[in-house]
Structure formats: C-alpha cells, structure tokens
Amino acid sequence: MLAHEIKTPLASITATMEIMLGETPGPLNGDQRVFLKEIDQSTARMLLLTDNILTESKLQAGVFSPSFAPTDLGPLVREVWRSMRRLAEARGQKIVLDYPGVMDHVEVDAALLRQAITNLVQNAIRHTSIGGAVNLRVFQNEREIVISVWDDGSGMDPEERKRAFKQFVSHTGGTGLGLTIVETIATLHGGTVRVDTSLGKGAAFLLTLPRPNR
C-alpha cells in the first residue's frame, strides 16, 4: 500500500516535468532547465525503486501470477531504451541498442520482462564511466534468446560476483533489489541470468529466455 501511495504522486511529478521541460508553459533559462532535469532524473530513479519494491513484496507474499503471452521483444526493448536515456544522458552516457530485424516471438510476461531489462540497464548506467556507453543487445541462438547488457565500469572481484544476485547486497550504494528481481523474473520465465565480469574490465549481464518449441 505504501509503495502504491508513493508511485501515484511520482507519476504525476514525472508528467509535470515532461510538460515543463517541453516549455509548454513558457521558456526556461539555463539554471531552471538544470534544476528541472535533476528533479526529473531523481523521480525516474524513485519510480524504478518503487516498482522493484512492489514486485518484491508480491513475490514474497506469493500473490504474483505472471501473465504470459506471445511477445515481440523489439518494441519492448526499444521502450526500455527510450525510458532510460534520460538517466544515461545525465551522466553524459549513451545507450547503444543492437536488435535483429527478425526474431521469434516469445512467451513472456511483458511487464515483468520490461522491469528486468530496465533493472539491468539502470545497473549498467550506475557502473559505466561518465561519458561512456551502455550496450544493450538482443540475439538468439539455436536454444535461447539472449538479452545482454554491458558496462565498462570497474567490474567485480570473485567475491562480489558470488553476491551479485543476493538481496540487499550492493557495492554501489543501491538497495540490492534490482538484480535479485532480475534473477527471479528470469527463473519465472524458465530462463537464467548470469554475469561475465572481472575486476577492472566491466561487466556483461546475460538474461536468457528459452526459444519457443525448442
């Protein structure tokens, strides 16, 4: 209930920010635009955190029933790419999207998968260097569809890698919920999530989904 109460005004703030940044009420000076962008970015981060809290509470309570349907991942991934750009731009970053023109539709809960990909991209933004790039790639092989999110950050040592998906464990000051929820969502879809990383060489998170009729 608390998370829902928080999410409603945050959504209203986001809508208001979009109108103001679009200068519909009137032109902005430089300082006003900077301050409004900071509010907008902070609100976006709070909305992501609220979504994670809501999902985690439902999963813990055992009241979550995924709704699977054949889904084209192209529009879903592009939606994540568009929604996360303002967080990346605040750090001078860009999100590079690589998606094939033709791909199997896959049975997924679109809202859950969108949240998982968003969490991976947000995590990559936190770790990518200022002015760097986050790489979001989707591809398929004979057995599975792979969603890859790569950052050029400091990477993880073996101990950090072991704890990457543990609840409330984070080495960047976050809540530690994001990656835990990604793992849960992957499992609900019959898939996996793993990380390829080494200290000083960034990290690539690979979310896999089984291909239909394979």
N, C-alpha and C positions, 0 to 999 in steps of 0.2 A: 504493500500500500504506500509506504514511504517513497519507494522508487517511482511509482506511478505519479505521485504528487510532485516529485521533483521534475519528472520528464515533461509534464504539461507546460509549466512556465518556461522551461528551457527551449522547447519547440517554439513558443511564442517569441522569445528573445531572438532566436535564430531567424525567424521570418521577418522580424522588425529590422534586424541587422542587414538582411538582404535588401530591403527597401531603402534603408538609409545609405548603404554603400553604393546602391544604384543611383543615388542622388535624386530620387523621385521627389522628396520634399524640398530639395534645393541643393546647390553646390556645396562641397566640403572643402575646407582648407587642408593643408598638409598634415597638421597636428591632429585634426579631427579624424582624418582617414586612418592615421596610425593607431589612435586610441580605439576606434571602432573595430579595426581589424584584430586588435588584441582581444577585445571582448568576444568577437565572433569566433576566434580560434579557441579561446578558453571554453566557450559554450559548446563548441563541437566536441572537445575532449570530454566535457562533462556528460554530454549525451551518450558518447560511446561507453563511458564508465557506467552510466545508469542502465544501458542496455545489457551490459555484462552482469550487473547485479541482479537485474530482473531474470535473466536466463539462468544464472547460477541458483537463485532461490527456487525457481520452478523445478530445476533438475534435482536439487537437494530434497525438495518436498515430494518428488515422484509424481508430479501433476502435469508433466510436459508430454504432449503427444505430437510427435513430428507429423507433418502433412506432406507426404511425398507426391511429386508429380513430374512428368517428363519436362525437362527444362533445358533451354538453350543457354549455355553458360556465357555466351558472348555479351548480351545485354546486361547480365548480372555483374560480370567482371567490369564492364565499362562503367556501370553505375558506381561501383566502389571506387574506381579510378577517378571519376569526376568528383565524388563526395570528399575524397581525401586530398585532393590537390591543394586546397587552401591551407591545410596543416603543413603540407610539404613546402609550399611557397613561402610560408612564414620563416622557414629556415634556409630559404634560397635554393631549395631542392626541386627536383622534378621527378615525376613517376613515369617510368618508361613501360608502356604496355605492349606486350607481344602476344597476339592471339591469332590462331589459324583461321582462314576464311571458312573452312568447312570442318565441322566436328560433330560427333554423336550427341544427341540429346541424352541426358542422364536423369535418373530418378532421384530427386533431391527435395528437401525442404528448402525452398529458395531463401526464405527469411533467415534460417539458421546458417546456411552456407554463406550468405552475404555477410553475416556477422563474423563468421570465422575468417573470411578473407580480409574483412576490414580490420580485425584484430591483428592479423599478420602484417598488414601494411602499416598500421599505426606503430606496431613494434619496430618495424624496419625504419620508419621515419625517426623514431627516438634514437636509433643506433647509427644511422647514416650520417656522415660528416656534413657540416654546414656547407651548402653549395654543391653537395653530391647528388647522386641519383639512386632512387629505389627502383628495382627491376621487378615487374610483375609479369610473369609468363605463364601461359597455359598451353599444354601439349598433351598428346596421347600416344601410348604405345599399344602393343597387342593386348595387354591385360587391363590397363588402367588409364585414367585421366589424371594428370598431374598439374597442380597449381603451385607454382614456385614463386617465392618472394625472397629477394636477395638484397642485403645491405652491405655497405663497405666499411662497417664500423670496426670496433675493437675485437669482435669475436668473443668466444668463450673458452675458458680452460676446461679440462676434462670434468672437474667437479661441478662447475657451473652448467655444463652440458647435461650432466645427470639430473640436475634440479630444474631444468628449463621449464618443465611442464607441471611442476609442483604448485599447488595452490598457495597463494600469498608469499611466494618466493620471487623476488625481483632484484637484480643487481643494478637497476637504473632508477630506483625510487618509485616505481609504479606499484599497483596493487598486487600484481602477480596473478590476477584473474584471467587476463586475456588469453594467454597460451593454454592455460588449463581448460578453458571453454573451447578453444580450437580443438584440442585433443578429444574432448567429449563429443563434439559435433562430428568430428571425423569418424569416431567409433560408431555413433548412431547411424552413419551412412555406410557402414561396412568398410570404411577406409582407414587410413593411417595418417599420422603426421610425424615427421622426423626432421632433424636438423643436421646439416653438414656445416661444421664450423671448426675453426682453430684460432687460437689466440693471435690477434693482430691481423687476421685475414677475413674479417666479416663473417656473415652467417647466411646460409640459404635454408629457408624452411620449405619443406615439400609436403603439401597436402594432397593425398591420393584418394581417388574415388574409383570403385570398380566400374569397368565399362559394361554396358548392358549386354546381356546374352553372351557373356564371355566366361 
